[in-house]
Amino acid sequence: MAIQLVKFMLKPSNLVVLFGSKSTRIRTISSAQFVASRARDPTFEKYMDNYKKLVKVVAIQDLILANPHKNPPSVSVDFLSRLSQRLHLNRGAPSFLRRHPHVFEVFYDPQKSMPYCKLTDKVIEISQLEAAAINESLPLVVERLVRILSMSLSRSLPLRAVFKVWRELGLPDDFEESVIARNPQLFLLCDGNEPNTHVLKLVPTYPTGHFTAAVEDWRVLECCQEDSKVDRTEMRYSFKQGFPPGMKLKKTFRTKVKEWQKMPYTGPYELAGEKKRAKSGIKGSEKRAVAIVHEFINLTVEKMVEVEKISHFRKWFGIDLNIRDLFLDHPGIFYLSNKGKMHTVFLREAFERGRLINPNPVYEARMKLLYLITLERRGMLTTSEKSVKEVEDMQAKENRQISASSVFDNTDRD
């Protein structure tokens, strides 16, 4: 009973009772505070420090590439400034563009009499490389989409939910035409119950139980290893576990994990039976939910996804549990980060030292862009330019009196 009370108190949005000497105070713990209180993994947190910048860069890149008729493709800096809040550019668009000269190039358009922003040649090359990698992997992309539809109870999904994760799944930006319309033997696009909504369905003739989940492939490989650390008696229903460094695993917690590993469940591609209200049935539903989101994240290009995006599939997958709580309750399988004003979940087993163990061409192209982002201003000045700048700095110190306003301007230029 005491353990259940503690778990209730630690759940997000539940009330935590703090007992004082004279009175009782009640405080509400927010979801963000609850996520922040978990055991942190510095490798994933460092990765997210850079990745949140990538999300902003890609948003601007998409705006620029959406103007292919302009030569070169570009957007005005004034337009980006008006979107600063929506793009989460805390210090404004000009400051963000100046911070990433390897990615963006600002130029003055004499006809429009205003500054514009375009992509550097390196970034355009990376963008073309990613597009080529996606086109070459179209058969794999089609399979990913079929797998996700196969996990749905009705073998159908709202098209708007698929739009939420098109980049995570490595779909082309025109996937309605290049993937759905070109594969009528697999997909049906129907009108939804609401106006201007569509539902993507698998054709009725497509066989069920056609796929094997990634966790089952891992179990086969693990059984073949002589130095496997997983108990053979737990192997049939177990998941790979790897906990954050420094996380203290109490004996009671280890026992619960061991019992959970042995518990049978229905796989993500198997037909789910009727839900049972018994304790064993609830636990089985939870383990099936873990299996579904485990398979879903494994199907993404980068083995990570925003929690808000995967929540759009919850009802269609038959998951009654809170997705975020599911990730927090299984820290050995998932890692949840709240960097960059978004909750992002990683499939822990897919990473080693902050990189994918089995990278793919699309992921590699995106990591090249991420590398350019992390460079910021480093490596932009040549030796002669550095010398000129040093002379100018010396003259500035000796001959000029710098006002408070000019100091602010110089800091902003930096």
C-alpha atoms as one frame of an Amber mdcrd trajectory, in Angstrom:
protein
   0.000   0.000   0.000   2.838   2.383   0.856   4.552   1.711  -2.471   1.328
   2.411  -4.373   0.924   5.717  -2.505   4.465   6.774  -3.418   3.902   5.892
  -7.074   0.672   7.899  -7.063   2.450  10.895  -5.551   5.185  10.763  -8.167
   2.830  10.623 -11.147   2.615  13.822 -13.215  -0.285  16.147 -12.426  -1.009
  14.313  -9.162  -0.982  16.102  -5.835   2.048  15.732  -3.593   1.364  16.236
   0.113   4.113  17.901   2.108   3.679  17.461   5.851   4.759  20.454   7.990
   4.943  20.752  11.740   1.685  22.710  12.063  -0.168  22.417   8.785  -0.338
  20.382   5.613   0.557  22.046   2.304  -0.517  20.680  -1.071   1.586  21.335
  -4.169   1.046  20.166  -7.731   4.037  18.683  -9.591   3.927  19.473 -13.289
   4.774  16.954 -16.006   7.958  18.882 -16.848   9.099  18.704 -13.219   8.365
  14.995 -13.098  10.370  14.376 -16.280  13.227  16.489 -14.910  13.327  14.414
 -11.718  14.179  11.162 -13.500  17.694   9.750 -13.830  19.417  11.759 -16.564
  21.689  10.309 -19.219  24.350  12.925 -20.118  25.025  11.386 -23.542  21.436
  11.827 -24.731  21.135  15.245 -23.092  24.266  16.479 -24.893  22.916  15.108
 -28.164  19.650  16.999 -27.657  21.519  20.253 -26.934  22.664  20.198 -30.560
  19.603  18.486 -32.030  17.214  21.218 -30.876  19.266  23.620 -33.042  18.911
  21.201 -35.965  15.105  21.341 -35.634  15.201  25.142 -35.986  17.609  25.013
 -38.919  15.508  22.449 -40.777  12.392  24.602 -40.306  14.160  27.570 -41.933
  15.661  25.318 -44.605  12.181  24.081 -45.555  10.957  27.673 -45.903  13.877
  28.504 -48.191  13.503  25.396 -50.365   9.764  26.092 -50.664  10.718  28.923
 -53.067  12.420  26.968 -55.886  11.523  29.572 -58.538  13.686  32.214 -56.894
  17.297  32.321 -58.029  18.768  31.482 -55.616  16.007  29.969 -53.379  15.734
  32.373 -50.459  13.469  34.124 -47.956  13.675  37.637 -46.606  15.196  38.145
 -43.175  12.197  40.309 -42.318   9.876  37.360 -43.027  11.919  35.109 -40.714
  11.878  37.818 -38.035   8.079  37.798 -38.067   8.195  34.022 -37.544  10.835
  34.142 -34.792   8.435  33.171 -32.028   6.948  30.285 -33.979  10.436  29.050
 -34.936  11.625  29.426 -31.317  14.414  31.834 -32.292  14.784  33.372 -28.862
  17.302  36.064 -29.885  15.665  36.818 -33.204  16.241  35.613 -36.759  19.255
  37.839 -37.610  21.196  36.636 -34.557  20.411  32.989 -35.340  21.474  33.362
 -38.981  24.751  35.033 -38.013  25.480  32.286 -35.503  25.396  29.628 -38.255
  27.378  30.987 -41.244  28.208  27.445 -42.410  24.467  26.920 -42.956  22.985
  30.298 -43.947  24.244  33.137 -46.112  22.675  36.589 -45.833  22.810  38.839
 -48.907  21.265  42.143 -49.913  18.719  42.190 -52.737  18.966  45.610 -54.473
  15.636  45.130 -56.270  13.721  44.471 -53.056  15.965  46.781 -51.000  16.141
  44.308 -48.129  18.374  41.481 -46.845  17.605  37.905 -47.855  18.784  34.543
 -46.569  19.849  31.552 -48.632  21.504  28.201 -47.928  25.229  27.711 -48.359
  26.511  25.419 -51.088  27.446  22.790 -48.471  23.919  22.661 -47.090  22.366
  22.454 -50.560  24.667  19.533 -51.309  23.631  17.810 -48.052  19.951  18.439
 -48.837  20.376  16.809 -52.253  22.251  13.929 -50.643  19.390  13.306 -48.196
  16.786  13.470 -50.967  18.786  10.969 -53.049  19.110   8.636 -50.041  15.342
   8.747 -49.479  14.593   8.017 -53.142  16.991   5.081 -53.148  15.307   3.627
 -50.054  11.723   3.916 -51.343  11.040   0.145 -51.056  12.097   0.328 -47.399
   9.960   3.448 -46.913   6.916   1.639 -48.304   7.551  -1.254 -45.911   7.765
   1.125 -42.938   4.392   2.602 -43.796   2.843  -0.851 -44.236   4.264  -1.973
 -40.881   2.792   1.017 -39.046  -0.616   0.415 -40.630  -0.350  -3.267 -39.675
   0.060  -2.288 -35.993  -3.213  -0.341 -36.062  -6.241  -2.203 -34.745  -8.256
  -1.215 -37.836  -5.206  -1.360 -40.165  -5.827   2.316 -40.895  -4.480   5.684
 -39.717  -5.483   9.328 -40.183  -3.342  10.907 -42.871  -2.676  13.944 -40.645
  -0.977  11.645 -38.097   1.318  10.287 -40.810   2.113  13.873 -41.838   3.296
  14.501 -38.269   6.060  11.879 -38.613   6.874  11.938 -42.337  10.418  13.173
 -41.690  10.985  10.678 -38.844   9.925   7.803 -41.118  12.138   9.018 -43.961
   9.177   9.621 -46.271   9.598  11.909 -49.296   7.937  15.297 -48.916   5.567
  14.289 -51.737   4.830  10.864 -50.249   1.126  11.106 -51.107   2.105  10.862
 -54.771   5.416   8.989 -54.694   4.434   6.356 -52.102   0.666   6.132 -51.613
  -0.643   6.852 -55.124   2.033   4.685 -56.792   1.207   1.642 -54.642  -2.566
   1.107 -55.053  -2.026  -2.611 -54.428  -1.120  -1.710 -50.813  -2.783   1.561
 -49.831  -6.249   3.072 -49.934  -6.896   6.746 -49.227 -10.457   7.320 -48.020
 -12.458  10.285 -46.749 -12.576  10.627 -42.979 -15.557  11.265 -40.732 -14.706
  14.972 -40.507 -14.597  17.436 -43.448 -11.255  17.735 -45.272  -9.803  14.710
 -43.473  -8.485  11.505 -45.005  -7.765   8.044 -43.651  -4.963   5.857 -44.987
  -5.796   2.138 -45.059  -4.147  -1.123 -45.975  -5.949  -3.007 -48.725  -8.206
  -5.755 -47.263  -6.324  -8.469 -49.168  -3.004  -7.699 -47.449  -2.090 -10.682
 -45.181  -1.996 -10.294 -41.388   0.883 -11.459 -39.179   3.277 -10.898 -42.061
   6.027  -9.098 -40.113   8.437  -9.895 -37.320   9.092  -7.250 -34.670  12.630
  -5.943 -34.201  12.726  -7.144 -30.599  12.170 -10.713 -31.797  15.182 -10.443
 -34.101  17.214  -9.262 -31.097  16.097 -12.277 -29.057  17.279 -14.667 -31.777
  20.703 -12.988 -31.926  20.943 -12.918 -28.147  20.202 -16.628 -27.892  23.063
 -17.370 -30.298  25.626 -15.511 -28.165  27.532 -17.593 -25.654  28.279 -14.580
 -23.421  24.670 -13.375 -23.291  23.754 -11.681 -19.998  20.026 -12.322 -20.434
  18.576 -15.308 -18.605  17.452 -17.978 -21.079  14.218 -18.446 -19.086  13.363
 -14.752 -19.609  14.384 -14.585 -23.258  11.035 -15.463 -24.866   9.269 -12.254
 -23.778  12.158 -10.013 -22.762  13.368  -6.641 -24.061  16.922  -5.362 -24.104
  17.579  -3.271 -21.002  20.230  -0.604 -20.447  19.850   1.902 -17.628  21.250
   5.445 -17.354  24.736   5.688 -15.819  24.564   6.388 -12.116  20.980   5.175
 -11.761  20.649   3.234  -8.514  18.805  -0.022  -9.108  17.284  -1.267  -5.880
  16.678  -4.929  -5.276  12.898  -4.485  -5.419  13.181  -2.689  -8.750  15.401
  -5.434 -10.210  12.869  -8.038  -9.068   9.996  -6.188 -10.738  11.957  -5.854
 -13.991  12.752  -9.579 -13.921   9.097 -10.465 -13.401   8.039  -8.044 -16.151
  10.528  -9.603 -18.591   8.982 -13.044 -18.106   5.398 -11.852 -18.593   3.688
 -12.993 -21.842   2.116 -10.410 -24.121   0.587  -9.957 -27.566   3.071  -8.730
 -30.180   2.611  -5.489 -32.144   1.673  -7.310 -35.375  -0.586  -9.879 -33.689
  -4.337  -9.449 -33.351  -5.133  -8.216 -29.851  -7.826 -10.115 -27.977 -10.406
  -8.669 -25.640  -9.066  -6.475 -22.869  -9.053  -8.055 -19.436  -9.688  -6.072
 -16.305  -7.707  -8.460 -14.142  -4.272  -7.394 -12.922  -2.543  -9.799 -15.307
  -4.585  -8.438 -18.201  -3.663  -4.837 -17.386   0.033  -5.728 -17.204  -0.246
  -7.607 -20.478  -1.821  -4.551 -22.130   1.012  -2.405 -20.799   3.633  -4.765
 -22.201   1.861  -4.820 -25.560   1.907  -1.004 -25.516   5.660  -1.086 -24.823
   6.101  -3.495 -27.745   4.130  -1.224 -30.097   5.995   2.000 -29.275   9.302
   0.063 -29.272   8.575  -1.119 -32.824   7.307   2.310 -33.887  10.487   4.097
 -32.740  12.611   1.362 -34.296  10.963   2.136 -37.654  12.083   5.780 -37.528
  15.225   6.870 -39.336  16.920   8.277 -36.224  15.385   5.912 -33.616  13.837
   8.858 -31.808  10.575  10.779 -31.979   8.716  13.540 -30.156   6.212  12.220
 -27.632   3.534  14.613 -28.903   3.820  13.128 -32.401   3.577   9.503 -31.343
   0.573  10.356 -29.145  -1.475  10.923 -32.321  -1.312   7.157 -32.929  -2.271
   6.082 -29.401  -5.988   5.508 -30.008  -5.391   3.775 -33.341  -2.896   1.379
 -31.778  -5.313   0.604 -28.942  -3.079   2.084 -26.218  -5.108   3.264 -23.209
  -2.076   4.308 -21.171  -0.376   7.685 -21.029   2.489   7.436 -23.528   4.844
   9.651 -21.545   4.276   7.649 -18.359   4.996   4.499 -20.335   8.444   5.812
 -21.285   9.189   6.948 -17.734   8.157   3.593 -16.266  10.641   1.736 -18.500
  13.959   3.649 -18.330  15.911   0.564 -19.385  14.231   0.554 -22.809  13.512
   4.237 -23.496  15.104   7.543 -22.597  12.939  10.654 -22.359  14.490  14.087
 -22.768  12.744  17.442 -22.336  15.344  19.629 -24.054  14.241  22.345 -26.439
  10.667  22.721 -25.123   9.729  19.268 -26.407   9.688  15.780 -24.956  11.726
  13.458 -27.165  12.025   9.711 -26.607  15.024   7.636 -27.704  15.222   3.894
 -28.227  18.126   3.301 -25.861  19.421   0.059 -27.413  19.869   1.716 -30.841
  22.536   4.159 -29.598  26.115   3.918 -28.439  28.065   7.008 -27.357  25.473
   9.333 -28.824  25.328   7.794 -32.317  23.287   5.094 -33.997  24.898   1.674
 -33.859  23.493   0.817 -37.305  23.301   4.120 -39.222  21.496   4.536 -42.533
  22.226   6.937 -45.443  19.413   9.358 -44.503  20.667   9.543 -40.923  24.242
  10.106 -42.112  23.136  13.038 -44.305  21.315  14.634 -41.378  24.344  14.192
 -39.143  26.454  16.078 -41.706  24.061  19.001 -41.399  24.176  18.717 -37.615
  27.985  18.888 -37.764  27.837  22.160 -39.724  25.431  23.534 -37.140  27.733
  22.676 -34.229  30.613  24.501 -35.936  28.721  27.802 -35.565  31.274  30.534
 -36.513  34.393  28.393 -36.181  36.628  28.192 -39.241  35.040  31.098 -41.109
  37.968  33.580 -41.063  41.119  33.067 -43.139  44.592  33.980 -41.815  44.671
  37.311 -43.708  41.178  38.203 -42.504  42.219  37.446 -38.939  45.262  39.739
 -39.272  43.147  42.599 -40.616  40.665  42.131 -37.800  43.456  42.208 -35.191
  44.803  45.513 -36.599  41.327  46.997 -36.597  40.815  45.942 -32.997  44.104
  47.586 -31.949  43.159  50.836 -33.702  39.747  50.749 -32.120  41.224  50.462
 -28.627  43.680  53.329 -29.158  41.702  55.900 -31.166  37.975  55.441 -30.515
  35.780  56.085 -27.549  33.134  53.433 -27.543  29.715  54.558 -26.408  27.247
  52.321 -24.612  25.082  52.080 -27.698  27.982  51.075 -29.955  29.035  48.377
 -27.486  25.532  46.939 -27.727  25.677  47.046 -31.544  29.061  45.291 -31.647
  27.842  42.609 -29.277  24.802  42.035 -31.456  26.992  41.684 -34.556  29.039
  39.034 -32.808
